[in-house]
Amino acid sequence: MMNRTLKSIMIAALAGFALLVSMPLWAQEQERPSQIDWVLRPWEMRYFIFVDKDHGWKYSQKLAAEYNQKPKRPRFNWEQFFEAQTVLRIPHWELAQKPEKAKYPEDLSVVVIAFDQDGWVTTPHSFGKTLRGRLNSLRPMGYIVLSAGDGLTDPIGTLGHWFIGLNEDTADGVTPALCNNQGMYEPADPNDSFYVYGKHYDVKESWRTNPPFACREWAWQLHEADRPYIDVTTYVPKGHPYTKSYPHGTYILPFIGWGTFDRQKPVIGKHADTWYCLHECPKGDQPGPIADINAWAKANGWTPPKPPMRMPVFTDNPKRRGYYPK
């Protein structure tokens, strides 16, 4: 006959096992929440940059605050907790005399989040807890996120997709890249005209709402050793249908970017008739207008920026690619 003590232990163990297998799925998943799948590798992002129209940035902050108020969110929208380091005031047309110029470019907000070499955020913010940058998953695509901690219930906020290549046709020098929805890993649908690097994207129709300057153009300029700066200008294609409202051929449209620890490059762009330095300006200069781009380049020992031969530059189809002239 089984010893009573041993029998009691076995009954208790069986009961515990039954309780375990009958636990709801969400309770078992607490061991590894679906939003957390850290890729353990050296952190390589020195800063993250986001540039948008000033009113667009403020609207993003408003939407983020509304989203973040909802209880028990596994994710948060980071925009609520950071402020623009620079607001570039853009000269405007006299709209009373020229109402057709109502679409003239608006003031630009430049938001920068800096990291140390372990990924800890060093930029002041209002989140209330220490934030750390993480590479989260690579299946099917990675994400660069801000983590509020390593606990099972700590939320994360996504900065962008981490692009490491689509296939063997991916252009040289464009990986890794930090992409937003336009420069995403791959189109959700092969016929998606929203995907800037696909065959159905029409730059003449979509340059304003879906800019051809995206994550691969940034990444190539960042990684290219001989490129002294990162030109974020969207060069409007000839024959576009917005001539009256957008009379200039060059604009700085919303974008995201990033920098590495082994190099610094000025971030520049031409907005209407004026060149601007947005971040990491040479010789310690503050962000602002560049009075003469040729003199500016010469003073730093560089050649002036030239438009790429085609935008977007680094399409999936090698036959449709452009290049940056030297």
N, C-alpha and C positions, 0 to 999 in steps of 0.2 A: 504494500500500500504506500502511495506517495506520501512523503513527509508533509504535514500540514503547512509548515512554513514555506517549503519549496513550492507547494501547490498555490499558496497565496501569492507568492512572487510571480509565478507563471501567469496567473489570472490577471494580476495587475499589469504585467507586461503586454499581454494580449489586448487588454482594454486600452492601454496607451497606444498600441499599434492601430487598433480600430479607430481611435479618436484621430490619429494622425492622418490616416487615409481618408477619413470622412471630412477633414477640414476643408473649408471652401478654398477654391483655387487662389483667390486673391491673397489669402493668408500665407500659402506656401510660396507665392511669388515674392513675398517680402524679402526672401533671401537674396534676390537680385531683381530689383525693379526694372521694368522694361526700358525706362529712360536712362539707365546707367549701364554703360559698358565701356569703362575707361580703357584706352589704349595706352599702355605703359611704355613711353618712349620719351627721350629728351624734349623739353619744351623749346620751341624755336620762334615763337611770335613775340617780338619786342613791343609792338603796338598794333592796335586795331583802329582804323579810321573810318568814319561814316560822314559823308557830306550830302547835304540836302538843302533845298530852299528853306529859308528860316521859318516860314509859316508851316511848311511840311514837317519840319523837325518838331515844332511845338505841337502839331496835331498828333504826331506819333507818340509824344510824351503823354498827351491826354488819353489816347486810346490804351496805352500801356497801363496807366494808372487805373483805368476802368477794368481792364482785364485782371490786373493783379489783386483787385479787391475781392474777387470771387474766391470762396473758401476752398481749401484742400486741393490747390492746384499743384501738380507735380512739376510744373514749369512756370517761369515768370518772364515777362517782357522787360528786358534790361533798360529800355529807353527812359523809363520813369526815374531811374536812380542816378542818371548822369546828366551833366550840363555841357553845352557847347563851350569849348575853349576859345573859339574865335567866331565872330559874326562879321563877315565881309559885307560892307555896305556898298551896294552896286548903284552907280548913277542911273537914274530913270529918265525916261522921256517925259516931256511936258504933255501929260495925257489930255489935258483940257484942249490943247491945240491939235494934238495928234491922237485921237481916240483909237485909231487903227493899230497903235503900238501897245495896246493894253497887255499884250503877252510878253512884254519886254522882261528879260531875266530879273528875278527877284534876289533879295539879299540871301547870302549863303551861310549856313551854319556848318561849322567844322567841329566834329565830336571825335575825341581821341581817348582811347583806353590804353594805358601803358601797363606792362607786365615786367616782373623781374624774371631771372632765368629759371626759376622754379614754377613760373606761371602765376604767382600771386599778383593781384591787381594793385598797382601803386597809385592810381589816379583816385582822387577823392570822390566819394559817392555817398548816397544816402540810403543804401540798402539796409544798413544796421548790423550786418555781419561781414566778416572777411570773405572776399570773393577770390576764386582761383580759376584760371583758364585750364581747360581740359580738352583733349581730343577724345571724342565720344563715339566709339564704334567705327568700323569700316565696312559694314555690311548693310545694304549694298553701297552706302556712301557714308563718309565720316561727317561729323559735325564738330565745329569749334564752339564750346559752350563756356559759360560762366557757372561755376559750381558754388553753391552756398555752403558746402561741406561735403564730407564723405559718408554721412549717415544715410540710412535707408529712406528717410523721409525728407531729406534736404532737396529743395527744388533746384532746377537748372534753367538757365536762359541761353538761347541759341544765338550766336553771332553770325554764323554762316555755314555753308557746306564746305567740306575739305575735299577738294578734287585732286586725285592722284593719277588720273588718266582714264580715258574711256576705252581705248583699244590701241592696236599698233599704229593706227593712223593719227593718233593724238600728236599735235605739233610739238617739236622739241622745245624745251625751255619754258613751257607753260605750267609745269607741275613742280611742287604742289601749288595750288591756287585756292583762295578763299572766295567762294561764289555765293551770290544771292540767288533768288529764284530765276532771274533771267539767264544767268550763266551757270545754271544748275548742272549736276552730274550728267544727266541725259534727259531727253524729252520724255514726258509721261506718255506721249502719243507721237509716233513718227511724223504725223501731219501737223504737229504743234507749231504754229507760227510765232508763239511767244518765246520759243527757244532760240536765242540769238545766233547760235552756232550751227543751226540746222538748215536744211535746204529750203524750208518753207518760210524762213524769216525774210521779210521785205524791208530793207533799211529805209527806202524812200517813204514807206507808209508808216513805219514804226519807230523811227529814230527818236522821236520826242517822248513817247510813252514807254518805250522799251529800248533804251540807248544801246548803240552798237559797241560803245566802250564798256567792257565788262571784265570779269575776273581774269581771263586769260591774257588780255592786253596788259592789265596791271602786273600779273605774275611774270610775264616775259621781260618787261622793263625792270622789274625788281631783280630778277635772276641774271640778266644779261650783264656781264662784268664791265663791258665797254659803254654801257648806257649810263650817263651821269645823273639822270633825273627820271621821274615818272610823270609823263604827260597824260593827264586825264581828260583832255579835250575830246568832246564829241564833234567830229568834223562832219557837218551836214552834207549829204550827197547832193550833187547838182540835180536840178529839176525836181526838188521836193515840193509838195503841194502847199507849203505853209509860208510862202515868201512874204506876204503882207504882214502877218503876225510875227514872223521870225525872220527879220531882214538880214541878220548876220549869219555867217556860215560856221560859227564856232560857239559852243556853249559848254559849260560845266553842268552836267546833269547828275542826278543822285547816283552815288556809287559807294562801295565798300572796298577797303584795301588793308594791307598789313605790311609790317616791316620785320626784318630779321636782326639778330644781334651782331652779325658780322659786317654790316654795312649801313650807311646812312645815305639816303638820296632825297633831294628836294622833291616835293609833290607840287607840280605846277599845272596850270590850265588856262586856256583863253576863253573868257566869258564876254561875248559880244566883241567889243573892240579892244579889250584890255586883257593883258596877261596878269595872272595872280600867282603868288606863292602861297600854298595852303598849309604846308607842314614841313618841318625840318629845313627851313630856309638856310642857305649858305651864310657863313660868317656870322652866325648868331642873329641874323635879321628876323624881325617879327613877321608873321603872315600878313600879306597885304598886296597891293598892286605893284606890278613891275613896270616902271616907267618906259623902259626901252628893252625889249627882250634880247635884241642883238648885243647891246652894250652889256647887259646883265650876263649873258652867256660868255662873252669875250672876257669880262672881268674875272670869271671863274675858270677860264681856260677850256671852255666847252664850245661846241658848235650849237647854233640855235636850233630849237626843235622844228622838225618838219612833219607835215601831215603824213600818216600812213598811206600807202598806195591804194588801200581798200579797207573798208570797215564793215563788219567786224573783221579783224585781221586773221584770227586763228580758228577758222571754221573747221568743222569735222571733215569736210571734203577738201583734200589738199589742193584740188584744182580751183577752188574758189577763195583761196587765201590771199591776203595782202602781205605787206612787210613794211617795216619802219626804215626809211632811208637814213643813211649815216651822214 
